[in-house]
Amino acid sequence: MRVTLKKIKKCVTLCLCAALFMTTNQIASAQETENKDIMQEYLDKAAAGVEIYPLVDEEGVLFGYYEPYSEDDINAVMPLYSSNIEWTVEPQHCRKGANVYTLGNGNVINVSISASAAGTSYLGLVDTATDQLHIFTETKSTSGWFGKITMSTFATSTYSFCILNDSDITITYTGSYSL
């Protein structure tokens, strides 16, 4: 039963992502090609049965996809930047990092973060130019994250990494993220 539900969820996610991709108007043709590459990568992985989730914020903007991984899947490439975190976040609050990054198509953020308590939490980005919060609903977790976020075509801007504590308890998040 659980396997069937997982397959149905992946199928629905794939259909929604494909529908979103087909209805999104792109301004620059170069970005369309790059977006198609990331989307094709997502579709290929989903079709192969890889556990993968599209990253769409509350406004329906597609930012890329999240792919959980195991210790065996970590590649040995050194990141350009890595940050350790130990953030205590109050209930119904968001905490963003002090560091700012220029992010765009194809950037990858690796995350290895644990949560001190079993409350609902999400990963996201804050656009520092507009102060707009982008929470990725498909990263919902009660224990933390161990995976990677691959960015798709969206407004290239400066962003700060963030975590939303959407629970009724205070949670401490420890670990790291790297670009």
N, C-alpha and C positions, 0 to 999 in steps of 0.2 A: 504494500500500500504506500509506504514512504517513497519507494523508488518511483512509483507511478506519479505521485504528487510532485516529486522533484522534476520529472520529465515534463509534466504539464506546466510547471512554473517556468522551466527553461523555454518551452515552446511559446508560451504567452509572452515572456520577456523578449524573445527573438522577434516575434510578430510585432510587438509594440515598438521595438527599436527600429525595425525595418520600416514601419509605417511613419515613425518620426523622421527617419532619415529621408524618406521619399517626399515628405511634405515640407522639409526645411529648405528655404530659399537661401542660396549662398551668393555673396556679393562678388567675390573674386574667383575666377576659374582655377587659379593655382590652389586656393584653399579647398575648392571642391575636390580636386584630385587628392590632396592630402587627406581630407576627411574620408573619401572613399577608401583610401588605403587603410586607415584606422578602422573604419566600419567593416571593410572586407576581412581584416584581421579578426575583429570581434565575431563576425558571422562564421568564419572558418573555425574558430575555437569553439563557438557554441554548437555548431554542427558536429564537431568531433567529440562532443560530450564533456568538454572542459567546463568546470564550475567557473562561471564568469557572469558579471552583472553590469548592465549599462549604468552610467552615472548621469542621471538627469536631475536637475535641481527642481525646486518647487514651481518654477516658472516654465518648465518644459525645455530648458536649454540643455542640450547634450554636451557633456564635457569629456566623455571618453568611456572607459570601462574599468571595473575593479575585478582583479583576479586573485583570489586567495592562493597561497602556495605553502608547500611544506619545506622543511629544512633542505631536502634534496633538490628543490627547484631553484635555490638561490644561486645566481651567477656570481662570478668572482670579479666583476667589473667594479672598480673603485668609483664611488659617487663623486660628483663635483662638490656636493655639500651634504653634510650630515648633521643632524641636530638631536641631542638627547633631550628628553622631556621628563618632567615630574610635575604634572599639573594637577592641582586639586580644584575641581569645578563644582560649584554649588548647583542644586537642582534647577532645571529649566534655564541654565545659562550656557553661554558659549565662551570658550577660551581660545584666543588666537596667539600664535607665536609672534615674537618681536621681529623676526627676520622676514624680509620681503624678497620675493623672487619674480622674475619675468618669466611667465609660463605661456606656452602656446602648443600647437599641434605636435604630437609625438613625445613630449616630455613624459618621463616616468617618475613617479614618486613611490619609493618602497617604504612600507610601514611595518613596524614590529612594535606594537603597543599593547600593553595589558591594562585591564581595568581592575580596581581594587574591590569592586562590588558589582553585583549582577543587576545593574540598571540599564535601561535603554540609552544607547549613545550612537552618534553618527560622526563621520568624518566630513570635512568640507573645506572650502576656501573662502577667504574674504578678499574681494577686489579692493585693494588699498586706494585706488584712484577714485572709486565711487562709494566706498564703504559698504558695498552690496555683499550680503552673505549668501553663499551657495552651499547648501547642505545636500549631500548625496544620500538619498533615502535608501538606496540599495546597499549601503555600508552599515545598515542597522546591526548593532551587536550588543550583547550583554557581557562579553568577556574580553573584548579587545580585537585587534586586527593583526594579521600576519599575511601580507600580500603586496600587490602593487597596483597603482592607479596609472593607467595609460591615458594621457590627455588627447582629446580629439580637437577638431577645429572649433574654436570659440574666440571671443575677443581677446587677442593677445594683450595682456596687461600685467600689472604687478599684483601679486597675490601673497597672502599669508596663510599658512596652514592653520586649520582650526579643528576643534572637537566640540560637539554639542552634547551636553548632558541633558537628555530629554526625560530624565526620571525624577522621582520624588526624594532622592537621597543624594548626598554629596559623594562624589567618586574621585579617586586619585588615579590618574593615568601615568604610567611609566613606560619607557621604552625609547624608540628613536624613529625618525623618518629621514630619508635621504633622497636627494635629487641626482 
